[in-house]
Every structure is written in C-alpha cells, then in structure tokens.
C-alpha cells in the first residue's frame, strides 16, 4: 500500500480568544487580544499579573456534573474541543470501526490545579480527606483517556509530554499512525490548564513571563524589540485526522493535508535554545522532506514566537539559515501575541490556524509589533491580517528540554483527482 496520506477533516478549539472555530478565527482576523488581568487568584505578591484565560467555559455544557467534578480543567477542555472536532468532521462514529480510531494528545503539565487543591486538603484536613480521584485528575494522559472512553475509541491512545512542543509532537505522531496504516482516523491535539498560583510563581521566578501589567493587552510582543517575556495561556485544540482514502470514501470536508512532520532535540540546555537554532533547522528540514516540499513552496510559517528574548532571535536565525534568500519573502507570524502561550496545547491551536489560513486564504497577524529588532528582521505580518493564498504552511513548536517539532500542511487541489 505504501505510505498513506493524512488530511484534517474536523477541528475544535477552546481558547482565550473564544470557543469554537468561527469565534476563534474572527478574533484572530480582527487582531483581538485574549490577554487580560489575571482573575483566577490574587497576584499582589507576583511581578506578572496578566494571563490569557479561557472565558465563558462551562464544563457541564460538555460532560455531566458528576463527571466534571472528577476531571481536572485540562481534561474538561480536551473533551469539549474533541466533541467540537467530531461534530465539525460530521464523523458518525457508530458506523466506524472504532478499533481503527486512535487518540494522541499533547500536554505539558497535566492536572496542576488538582495538585494544588489536594495539597491544600492534605495540609488542612489530613491524608484521609485527599480525593480518591486525585491521581486520575492529576496525570497528564487523562485527556487522551477521557476522549477515548467518551467516544469508545479502541485504537492507540497516548499522550506526548514535550513541554511547549507537546501538541505538535502529538499531531505528528498521529500522522505517523495514519501513514503506517495503523489507523483510519486519529483524534489529536493538545490541552493545558496551567494558570495556577504555583505554576505562575515558578515561571515568575524564572523571569520568563512578561511584566507588562498596565498595557496588558499588549503584554506579548513577539519579535518586537520591546518584548519582555511570554504570557501564560490555557485551552485546547483537537483535530480529526483521517487517511485520505477514508475521508474521500465518506465525502468528508477536507481543510488541508497534514503532509509532513519533523522532530529533533537541541541536546543543549534545559530552557535555552541552542544558539543558531540548529535543532529547529533540522526539525523544519525533516518536516519539509516528509512533506515532499521545497523551501520555496512554503507561503506561511506560524512561528513558535513566544515573545522572549532568546527564543525569537533563535527562531528567526533558524528560518533565515534554512530558507536562505527566500526567507524575506515568507510570511511569518506569531499568534501567541493574541492567544498567549498555551504551553502543551499551543501547537494544536496553531495547527488549526494553519489549516484555516490554507482554507480561507488569510494569514493572521503578529499583533503588538511596533519597534523592529535588528536581530529579528523577517516579514512578521505586523498588526493586520493579510489576504494571501496559502498552499503550504509550516508550524513550529520549541519546548523546554530542547524539544523541537514542526508540521507542514498543504492545500489539496479541488479541481482534479487527488
């Protein structure tokens, strides 16, 4: 049979910019900010007081009240996004072979809300009062577990934990399941709910987060000379990935082909990217090779673009090194300027963005861009979305620990047999 091709047929999003594809996309196109003053806990003693929180999320819209009480917020997000994606794909699971449907999710931290809550119970009420659901609420694999159980999916079910690269790695590993013919359909993506005082304090101590507390909507400034760090976000993105044969057989709507995946390690430092971006360069090169695409065919890169000093420079250098003379002609944007950094879920909503950019012929901007940095000198699509045909899009995710992951999406031709 050879290598099977994979296509994206359904997507669901829970995000600081809105829940559901249309609200999310419209906010991106308008350059709206999902960043605001943090409401989840008291930030008086913290240097950073802003975050990109999910608003108007009610878990009982997606699961029963009893179930919701036994799930951490990251798993609630995942179930909601998965249900949206399956509905969007018009996938009738009762008529599918569920042994041929898998689940691959990314998650960087897992149930840190439950961890903090139950530590308080332990300290104030004693060990006998710690919830029997604590461990299943804490462990990172439970998003994939809940999705598989909810839909009865009996194919491979797993969770990838590679910090901020988790979701992109998860989507890439889902692609491999399809390519190898081990699954017809895979629900894949990422989820994260890291906005807790302990996690927040840890990142503050690292001095990694933006301290733009007054102009909070502009707190994340990727590639801008004034950037002062990332903004923590939360949410989930889930994609329905199918083999091309399976999607065509059921007449599915296809957003884009997921054509390539690359994954490498810097093997350099736990938090700092290797100078020159050698790991990112190899990840992008592998993804392009897997996709059978040349550098000159890429129209758009959704950059990792966190708004931190070393990351933005390193990624820019890596793009310039790989793409050479073509690099200035590439549209590169960081949507984290609006969504904040969804950590282990970032690559999932950024894959959704790439698929929609291909389908709708519009590239979302890098907002809050005002003062160019001499070391960051690419076309970052500043402040305003751009109408432009996108035939090939790339998404980068770079995580603590030196993890690099890249996926490549392609537009499928509609006017001839595919």
Secondary structure, DSSP 4 states (H G I P E B T S, - for coil): --PPPEEEEEEEEEETTEESHHHHHHHHHTT----EE--SS--TT-S--EEB---S--GGGTS-HHHHHTS-HHHHHHHHHHHHHHHHHT--GGGS-GGGEEEEEE-SS--HHHHHHHHHHHHHH-GGGS-TTHHHHHSTTHHHHHHHHHHT--S-EEEE--GGGHHHHHHHHHHHHHHTTS-SEEEEEEEE---SHHHHHHHHHTT-B----SSGGG---TTBTT---B-BB-EEEEEEEEEHHHHHHTT----EEEEEEEEEE--S-SSSPPTT-HHHHHHHHHHHHHHT--GGG--EEE----S-HHHHHHHHHHHHHHHGGGGGGSEEE-THHHH-B-GGGHHHHHHHHHHHHHHHTEE--BTT--SBBTTB-SB--BSS-EE---SEEEEEEEETTTEEEEEEEEPPPSSS--
